[in-house]
Amino acid sequence: MIKRFPTKRTPSAVLAMTLDGNRLEASVVRRSNGSLKVMQQTSATLALNPLNSDPELMGREVRNNLDRAQIKERNCIVCIPLSWALVIQVKVPQMPAEDLPSFLEIEAERGFPYAPETLMIATSVCGGEGERVATLVAVPRNHVLNLEKALRAAQLKPLSFTFGITALQSAEEQANRSVLSIDVGENSVGLQIASNGGVAILRSLDSAIETEGAQRWIDADAMGREVRVTLGQLPMEMRGAITNALLSGRGDVAARFISEIRPKLEAMRMLVDSVTTYPTNAFRGQYPANTPVAPELSAAARFLTGVETKFEFLPPKISAWQQLTARVSSRKLGSVAAAAAVILLLVGGAIGVQQFKLSRLRSQWAGLESRVTELEGIQTNIRKFRPWFDESLPSLSILRKLTEAFPAEGTVWAKTIEIRNQAAVTCSGTARNSPALTKVVNELHASTDSIRGNSPAIQFTFNFNYTPERNEN
C-alpha cells in the first residue's frame, strides 16, 4: 500500500492544481498567521493530453501557462483525474487488525486486472460493529510517473497526488454520518459515499456530461438512476444511513445540474446541500468568508494544515543517502556472509549452540502457531472456492478490445455496451464523423445495425462476435 514519507517541514505556500482531462486549474495558496490566502489563480485548456504526450512537451506547456500568470511557486500538489482510478469493493470479515493489510493485498491482487507492481494502490475501510466494507483504489503507476516527469519538466516539485472529490469531502470529517457527495468537473462527474470514517463508494461517471455542438449538459434523470444503482451496491444497514447529499461544481453546467438533481435526491429522503463557498468552520476557519469551493483549494488546505488525505498516490521517494547506504550494505553483506559460513562450519558441532537455537525457535513457533493455523484455513478455503472464479476475465478482454479499437482523439464514444454469452457484443454510441466510425467498425469486423444523424452527432449501433486471441490466455 502507498505510504507517504514525512517531510522535514511543511512549506508555507503551495501551488495547487486540478487536472481534469485537458483542463488545468491552478491556485497558489499561502498559510500565514493561522489563516489561508489565495495569492494567484489561473486556468487553461492544454493542447496536449497528459496520458499520451511526451512528458517534456507536457511540462513545457504547463510551465508556459504558469509563466503567463506570473506563478513562480515550485512546491505543488495535484488533484489527478478520478477517471484514472480503478475501484473495487470487498467485504471485510472479522479478523485481527494486524491481519487486515495482508488480506487487502490479496484482494487487490485478485480483483485488479493488472499486476500489483504496475499500480499505485490505496485503501479505505468503513463500517461499524456490523459488516465492514473496504474500498481499494488503484491508479496505473505509469500514469503517475509520466505526470511526475511532466511536473519536474515544468520546474515543479510534486508533494502530493490525490483526488479532488476526496479533498472536497473528507471521509474523516463525515465520521459520524453517511454522506453522498457529487462533484461536477470539466469532463466527468465524481461520486463518493463516505460512511463511518471511510470511503464506501468512489466512482467517476465519464459519460455523464453530454455534448452537442457548443451545448453541454448533464441528464439529471440518468444521474438519479446512477445514484440508485450505486446505493444498491452497499450493505442494507449502510445504505439506510445515507441521509445527506453534498453537491459541488463550478460553471453553468454544474449550477443547472445541481438545481435539476436536487428534487430527485430529496425524493430519496436525503437532505441536500449545494456547497459553493467554504463554511466558516472549514479547515478551522482559515479560508476567508465567501471563498469559492474548489478541489485544488481543499487539497491545498489539507496539506498546509497537516490533514492527511484518504487516498495518496505520490510515489515514495528514496533519498540519495538511503541509496548510497544500500549499495555499501550490499557489498559488505557478501563479505559478512562468507565469514559467517566459515564460522558456522567451525562451530556447527557445538551442542550447546544448537540447543539454544532449538529452544528459541520453539518459543517463536508457540507464538505463531495459532496464526499459522488460521492462515492455513484461509488458504484451504481459497483452494476450495477457486474453481468458482474464472481468471480469464472474458468481459474485461472484450472491453479492452473494444477500447483499443476506439480512437484516442475522442471522435467516437460508446454509451451502451451489451455482452451476451461472453461473445456477442452490441455497442451503441455517438460519432463526430463517418470516417472515424467506419474505421472502428472495420477494426472490429462488426456489422452495423443502424446509423442515424449527421456530423458531429452520428448515432450508431453495431454488433460483432468476440473471439479470444491465443495470447490473451
VMD Tcl script that draws the C-alpha trace (Angstrom):
set ca {
  {0.00 0.00 0.00}
  {1.06 3.59 -0.52}
  {2.96 5.08 2.35}
  {3.76 8.73 2.45}
  {7.22 9.64 3.69}
  {7.18 12.57 6.10}
  {8.87 15.76 5.04}
  {11.12 17.78 7.32}
  {8.91 20.85 7.22}
  {5.58 21.69 5.62}
  {6.08 24.62 3.22}
  {4.20 27.84 3.89}
  {2.83 28.00 0.33}
  {1.96 25.52 -2.40}
  {0.77 25.57 -5.97}
  {-2.44 23.50 -6.02}
  {-3.64 22.18 -9.38}
  {-6.65 20.23 -10.62}
  {-6.13 18.20 -13.79}
  {-9.42 17.18 -15.44}
  {-8.85 15.86 -18.94}
  {-7.10 18.69 -20.77}
  {-8.37 21.33 -18.30}
  {-5.90 22.78 -15.80}
  {-6.96 24.87 -12.78}
  {-4.16 26.26 -10.62}
  {-4.03 28.37 -7.43}
  {-1.19 29.48 -5.18}
  {-2.27 29.17 -1.52}
  {-0.23 30.59 1.36}
  {-0.63 29.92 5.06}
  {0.28 32.79 7.34}
  {-0.63 33.56 10.97}
  {-3.16 30.75 11.16}
  {-5.06 31.71 8.00}
  {-5.06 30.62 4.36}
  {-4.97 33.09 1.50}
  {-5.30 32.53 -2.25}
  {-2.46 34.52 -3.77}
  {-2.77 33.75 -7.50}
  {-5.12 31.79 -9.74}
  {-5.15 30.72 -13.38}
  {-6.88 28.22 -15.65}
  {-6.07 26.88 -19.10}
  {-7.08 24.28 -21.65}
  {-3.99 22.26 -22.51}
  {-3.27 21.29 -26.10}
  {-1.53 18.07 -25.01}
  {-3.15 15.09 -23.33}
  {-1.31 14.09 -20.11}
  {-1.81 10.36 -20.83}
  {-0.27 10.08 -24.30}
  {2.00 13.12 -24.63}
  {5.73 13.40 -24.14}
  {6.37 14.47 -20.50}
  {8.93 17.07 -21.58}
  {6.50 18.73 -24.00}
  {3.68 18.50 -21.48}
  {5.85 20.11 -18.81}
  {6.85 22.90 -21.17}
  {3.19 23.72 -21.89}
  {2.34 23.76 -18.17}
  {5.34 26.00 -17.48}
  {4.30 28.43 -20.24}
  {0.80 28.76 -18.77}
  {2.20 29.35 -15.27}
  {4.68 31.94 -16.59}
  {1.86 33.85 -18.29}
  {0.14 34.02 -14.90}
  {3.47 35.01 -13.26}
  {3.32 32.00 -10.92}
  {6.77 31.17 -9.53}
  {5.88 28.74 -6.70}
  {7.63 25.34 -7.21}
  {6.06 23.14 -4.49}
  {2.86 21.70 -5.94}
  {0.06 19.30 -5.14}
  {-2.18 17.86 -7.84}
  {-5.77 16.61 -7.87}
  {-5.47 13.89 -10.50}
  {-8.47 12.83 -12.64}
  {-10.83 10.42 -10.91}
  {-11.19 8.70 -14.29}
  {-7.68 7.27 -13.78}
  {-8.92 5.25 -10.82}
  {-9.68 1.53 -10.82}
  {-12.01 0.80 -7.88}
  {-13.18 -2.42 -6.27}
  {-15.18 -3.02 -3.08}
  {-14.68 -6.06 -0.86}
  {-16.39 -7.23 2.29}
  {-14.06 -7.40 5.27}
  {-14.59 -10.42 7.55}
  {-13.91 -10.29 11.26}
  {-10.16 -10.57 11.75}
  {-7.36 -9.09 13.90}
  {-6.31 -5.60 12.86}
  {-2.75 -6.75 12.14}
  {-4.03 -9.23 9.52}
  {-6.10 -6.65 7.60}
  {-3.26 -5.26 5.39}
  {-2.32 -8.76 4.19}
  {-5.97 -9.57 3.46}
  {-6.40 -6.36 1.43}
  {-3.20 -7.05 -0.53}
  {-4.54 -10.48 -1.51}
  {-7.89 -8.98 -2.54}
  {-6.13 -6.29 -4.59}
  {-4.09 -8.92 -6.41}
  {-7.24 -10.90 -7.15}
  {-9.54 -8.02 -8.01}
  {-7.48 -5.70 -10.22}
  {-6.81 -6.74 -13.84}
  {-3.15 -5.67 -13.63}
  {-0.17 -6.84 -11.62}
  {0.19 -5.02 -8.27}
  {3.65 -3.72 -9.17}
  {2.12 -1.77 -12.11}
  {-0.36 0.04 -9.84}
  {-0.35 2.62 -7.07}
  {-2.90 1.25 -4.56}
  {-4.64 2.94 -1.62}
  {-7.41 1.59 0.61}
  {-10.19 2.84 2.87}
  {-12.20 0.72 5.31}
  {-15.60 1.79 6.60}
  {-18.19 0.12 8.79}
  {-19.13 -0.07 12.42}
  {-19.87 -3.01 14.68}
  {-21.55 -5.00 11.89}
  {-20.46 -5.60 8.32}
  {-17.39 -3.73 7.10}
  {-16.53 -2.76 3.53}
  {-13.12 -1.90 2.11}
  {-12.67 0.30 -0.96}
  {-9.50 -0.47 -2.90}
  {-8.44 2.26 -5.35}
  {-5.62 1.80 -7.86}
  {-4.05 4.24 -10.30}
  {-1.75 2.97 -13.09}
  {1.81 3.59 -11.96}
  {2.78 4.67 -15.47}
  {0.17 7.49 -15.38}
  {1.60 8.80 -12.11}
  {5.24 8.54 -13.22}
  {4.55 10.36 -16.50}
  {2.72 13.13 -14.65}
  {5.60 13.41 -12.18}
  {8.10 13.70 -15.06}
  {5.96 16.39 -16.71}
  {5.77 18.41 -13.48}
  {9.52 18.20 -12.97}
  {10.00 19.29 -16.60}
  {7.80 22.27 -15.68}
  {10.30 23.07 -12.88}
  {7.81 21.99 -10.20}
  {8.30 19.79 -7.14}
  {5.29 17.48 -6.59}
  {4.39 16.90 -2.93}
  {1.04 15.11 -3.20}
  {-1.20 13.36 -5.75}
  {-4.81 12.83 -4.65}
  {-8.42 13.01 -5.90}
  {-10.34 16.27 -5.89}
  {-13.61 14.84 -4.56}
  {-11.91 13.20 -1.58}
  {-10.25 16.52 -0.77}
  {-13.57 18.36 -1.06}
  {-15.47 15.93 1.16}
  {-13.15 14.16 3.57}
  {-14.30 10.80 4.89}
  {-12.80 11.62 8.29}
  {-14.99 14.72 8.57}
  {-18.06 12.54 7.98}
  {-17.09 10.02 10.69}
  {-20.44 10.31 12.49}
  {-22.71 10.19 9.43}
  {-23.02 8.76 5.92}
  {-22.85 11.30 3.10}
  {-23.31 11.12 -0.66}
  {-21.05 13.63 -2.46}
  {-21.37 14.60 -6.13}
  {-18.81 16.90 -7.75}
  {-19.22 18.15 -11.33}
  {-15.91 18.51 -13.13}
  {-14.97 19.74 -16.58}
  {-15.27 16.36 -18.31}
  {-16.82 13.97 -15.78}
  {-18.89 13.74 -12.61}
  {-17.35 12.30 -9.45}
  {-19.44 10.39 -6.93}
  {-18.38 9.44 -3.41}
  {-20.14 7.84 -0.46}
  {-18.40 8.35 2.90}
  {-19.54 6.33 5.91}
  {-18.13 5.72 9.39}
  {-14.85 7.49 8.68}
  {-14.13 5.68 5.41}
  {-15.00 5.76 1.71}
  {-17.55 3.11 0.77}
  {-18.05 4.07 -2.90}
  {-15.89 6.07 -5.31}
  {-16.95 6.44 -8.95}
  {-16.14 8.55 -11.99}
  {-19.07 8.96 -14.40}
  {-17.15 9.91 -17.54}
  {-20.17 9.81 -19.88}
  {-22.44 11.89 -17.64}
  {-21.65 15.19 -19.39}
  {-23.26 15.13 -22.83}
  {-22.18 17.42 -25.65}
  {-23.93 18.52 -28.82}
  {-22.12 21.26 -30.67}
  {-21.41 24.02 -28.19}
  {-24.11 22.83 -25.80}
  {-23.10 20.80 -22.73}
  {-25.49 19.35 -20.16}
  {-25.99 16.54 -17.64}
  {-29.05 14.30 -17.75}
  {-30.42 14.54 -14.20}
  {-32.70 11.53 -14.73}
  {-29.75 9.35 -15.78}
  {-27.73 10.60 -12.83}
  {-30.62 9.79 -10.49}
  {-30.56 6.21 -11.79}
  {-26.79 6.05 -11.30}
  {-27.22 7.17 -7.70}
  {-29.82 4.48 -7.05}
  {-27.59 1.82 -8.65}
  {-24.66 3.00 -6.53}
  {-26.68 2.88 -3.34}
  {-27.77 -0.64 -4.23}
  {-24.15 -1.79 -4.04}
  {-23.97 -1.02 -0.31}
  {-25.00 -3.30 2.56}
  {-28.54 -2.63 3.75}
  {-27.58 -1.07 7.09}
  {-25.07 1.27 5.45}
  {-27.50 2.19 2.66}
  {-30.21 3.24 5.10}
  {-27.82 5.53 6.98}
  {-27.23 7.83 3.99}
  {-29.45 10.83 4.66}
  {-27.25 13.71 3.44}
  {-26.09 14.74 -0.03}
  {-23.45 17.38 -0.79}
  {-23.31 18.82 -4.32}
  {-20.44 20.88 -5.71}
  {-19.07 22.07 -9.03}
  {-18.24 25.23 -10.90}
  {-19.69 26.70 -14.07}
  {-23.12 26.95 -15.63}
  {-23.33 23.21 -16.38}
  {-22.80 22.37 -12.71}
  {-25.26 25.00 -11.48}
  {-28.00 23.82 -13.82}
  {-27.39 20.16 -12.92}
  {-27.48 20.86 -9.16}
  {-30.86 22.56 -9.47}
  {-32.24 19.62 -11.51}
  {-30.87 16.77 -9.37}
  {-31.88 18.30 -6.04}
  {-35.58 17.26 -6.15}
  {-34.61 13.73 -7.23}
  {-32.29 13.32 -4.24}
  {-34.84 14.83 -1.92}
  {-37.31 12.24 -3.20}
  {-34.82 9.64 -1.92}
  {-35.26 11.19 1.55}
  {-31.92 12.96 1.52}
  {-31.10 16.37 2.96}
  {-29.42 18.12 0.01}
  {-26.88 20.91 0.38}
  {-25.07 22.61 -2.51}
  {-21.58 23.73 -1.50}
  {-20.47 26.89 -3.31}
  {-18.32 28.63 -0.67}
  {-16.35 27.31 2.28}
  {-18.27 27.38 5.58}
  {-16.77 29.28 8.49}
  {-15.69 26.05 10.24}
  {-13.92 24.55 7.20}
  {-10.23 23.89 7.83}
  {-10.56 25.58 11.23}
  {-11.95 28.69 9.57}
  {-8.65 29.52 7.86}
  {-10.11 30.48 4.47}
  {-11.72 33.95 4.29}
  {-15.51 34.10 4.12}
  {-17.13 33.57 0.70}
  {-14.09 31.80 -0.74}
  {-15.42 29.70 -3.69}
  {-15.11 25.95 -3.21}
  {-12.60 24.23 -5.49}
  {-10.89 20.80 -5.32}
  {-7.39 22.26 -5.54}
  {-8.09 24.76 -2.72}
  {-9.35 21.96 -0.46}
  {-6.32 19.80 -1.26}
  {-4.00 22.76 -0.53}
  {-5.75 23.46 2.78}
  {-5.43 19.83 3.91}
  {-1.76 19.75 3.01}
  {-0.87 23.06 4.65}
  {-2.83 22.28 7.82}
  {-1.35 18.79 8.15}
  {-4.56 16.84 7.44}
  {-3.68 13.64 5.56}
  {-5.78 12.69 2.54}
  {-7.55 9.34 2.43}
  {-6.01 8.44 -0.95}
  {-2.39 9.42 -1.65}
  {-0.66 8.33 -4.88}
  {2.65 10.20 -4.85}
  {5.40 7.60 -5.42}
  {7.58 7.16 -2.33}
  {10.97 8.80 -2.52}
  {14.28 7.19 -1.56}
  {16.91 9.71 -0.58}
  {20.40 9.70 -2.05}
  {21.77 8.76 1.38}
  {19.48 5.72 1.57}
  {20.56 4.62 -1.91}
  {24.23 5.00 -1.01}
  {23.92 3.07 2.26}
  {22.01 0.32 0.45}
  {24.87 -0.10 -2.05}
  {27.50 -0.13 0.67}
  {25.49 -2.56 2.78}
  {25.07 -4.96 -0.15}
  {28.85 -5.07 -0.67}
  {29.55 -5.67 2.99}
  {26.84 -8.29 3.13}
  {28.78 -10.59 0.78}
  {31.89 -10.49 2.96}
  {29.89 -10.98 6.15}
  {28.04 -13.93 4.64}
  {31.29 -15.62 3.63}
  {32.77 -15.13 7.10}
  {29.58 -16.36 8.74}
  {29.64 -19.50 6.61}
  {33.15 -20.34 7.80}
  {32.23 -19.71 11.42}
  {29.13 -21.87 11.18}
  {31.20 -24.73 9.76}
  {33.64 -24.44 12.68}
  {31.04 -24.33 15.42}
  {28.39 -26.46 13.71}
  {29.05 -29.32 16.12}
  {28.61 -27.24 19.22}
  {25.72 -28.92 21.01}
  {25.11 -26.01 23.33}
  {24.55 -23.55 20.46}
  {22.23 -25.95 18.72}
  {20.14 -26.42 21.84}
  {19.89 -22.69 22.32}
  {18.67 -22.19 18.75}
  {16.15 -25.00 19.03}
  {14.77 -23.56 22.24}
  {14.39 -20.13 20.71}
  {12.65 -21.49 17.62}
  {10.23 -23.49 19.75}
  {9.24 -20.36 21.64}
  {8.77 -18.43 18.39}
  {6.63 -21.22 16.97}
  {4.46 -21.21 20.08}
  {3.65 -17.56 19.39}
  {2.97 -18.14 15.69}
  {1.11 -21.44 15.75}
  {-2.40 -20.02 16.12}
  {-1.91 -17.51 13.30}
  {-0.38 -20.15 11.01}
  {-3.36 -22.43 11.66}
  {-5.75 -19.60 10.80}
  {-3.81 -18.79 7.61}
  {-3.87 -22.44 6.54}
  {-7.65 -22.41 6.99}
  {-7.92 -19.34 4.74}
  {-5.71 -20.99 2.12}
  {-7.87 -24.14 2.26}
  {-10.97 -22.03 1.54}
  {-9.15 -20.27 -1.30}
  {-8.30 -23.62 -2.91}
  {-11.85 -24.83 -2.28}
  {-13.62 -21.89 -3.93}
  {-11.04 -21.02 -6.62}
  {-12.78 -23.16 -9.33}
  {-15.83 -20.88 -9.00}
  {-13.87 -17.91 -10.34}
  {-12.93 -17.54 -13.98}
  {-9.48 -15.93 -14.10}
  {-9.57 -15.43 -17.86}
  {-11.72 -12.32 -17.34}
  {-13.60 -12.58 -20.69}
  {-15.71 -9.47 -20.15}
  {-12.64 -7.32 -19.45}
  {-10.90 -8.79 -22.52}
  {-13.90 -7.80 -24.66}
  {-13.88 -4.27 -23.20}
  {-10.15 -3.99 -23.80}
  {-10.52 -4.98 -27.45}
  {-13.39 -2.52 -27.86}
  {-11.37 0.26 -26.16}
  {-8.31 -0.37 -28.35}
  {-10.46 -0.09 -31.48}
  {-11.83 3.33 -30.49}
  {-9.68 6.37 -31.49}
  {-7.81 8.16 -28.71}
  {-8.92 11.56 -30.01}
  {-12.48 11.17 -28.68}
  {-14.19 11.28 -32.09}
  {-16.16 8.10 -31.36}
  {-17.56 7.15 -27.97}
  {-19.83 4.45 -26.64}
  {-22.90 4.99 -24.46}
  {-24.12 1.40 -24.01}
  {-22.34 -1.93 -24.36}
  {-24.20 -5.24 -24.15}
  {-22.30 -8.55 -23.91}
  {-24.21 -11.80 -24.38}
  {-22.73 -15.25 -23.75}
  {-19.26 -13.71 -23.46}
  {-19.09 -13.41 -27.26}
  {-21.92 -11.45 -28.90}
  {-21.37 -7.71 -28.38}
  {-23.75 -4.86 -29.18}
  {-22.40 -1.33 -28.92}
  {-24.35 1.94 -29.26}
  {-22.93 5.43 -29.14}
  {-22.13 8.66 -30.93}
  {-19.50 9.61 -33.52}
  {-18.34 13.00 -34.67}
  {-17.70 11.88 -38.28}
  {-18.29 8.90 -40.56}
  {-14.60 8.03 -41.35}
  {-13.82 7.58 -37.67}
  {-16.88 5.35 -37.16}
  {-16.05 3.31 -40.29}
  {-12.51 2.75 -39.01}
  {-13.84 1.39 -35.69}
  {-16.33 -0.91 -37.44}
  {-13.64 -2.27 -39.78}
  {-11.20 -2.76 -36.90}
  {-13.75 -4.91 -35.04}
  {-15.09 -6.66 -38.18}
  {-18.51 -5.55 -36.99}
  {-21.85 -5.34 -38.71}
  {-23.77 -2.08 -38.49}
  {-27.35 -2.21 -37.20}
  {-28.26 1.43 -37.55}
  {-26.72 4.84 -38.28}
  {-28.72 8.00 -37.68}
  {-27.92 11.66 -37.82}
  {-25.13 13.68 -39.36}
  {-21.81 15.07 -38.17}
  {-20.98 15.93 -35.49}
  {-23.66 13.79 -33.78}
  {-23.99 10.48 -35.64}
  {-25.92 7.90 -33.59}
  {-24.86 4.31 -34.31}
  {-25.38 0.71 -33.23}
  {-23.15 -2.16 -34.38}
  {-22.62 -5.83 -33.48}
  {-19.59 -8.12 -33.56}
  {-18.60 -11.53 -32.27}
  {-15.59 -11.66 -30.00}
  {-13.09 -14.49 -30.42}
  {-10.36 -14.71 -27.75}
  {-6.84 -14.50 -29.07}
  {-4.32 -17.07 -28.03}
  {-2.03 -14.66 -26.20}
  {-4.95 -13.45 -24.07}
  {-4.86 -16.69 -22.08}
}
mol new
graphics top color blue
foreach p $ca { graphics top sphere $p radius 0.5 }
foreach p [lrange $ca 0 end-1] q [lrange $ca 1 end] { graphics top cylinder $p $q radius 0.2 }
display resetview
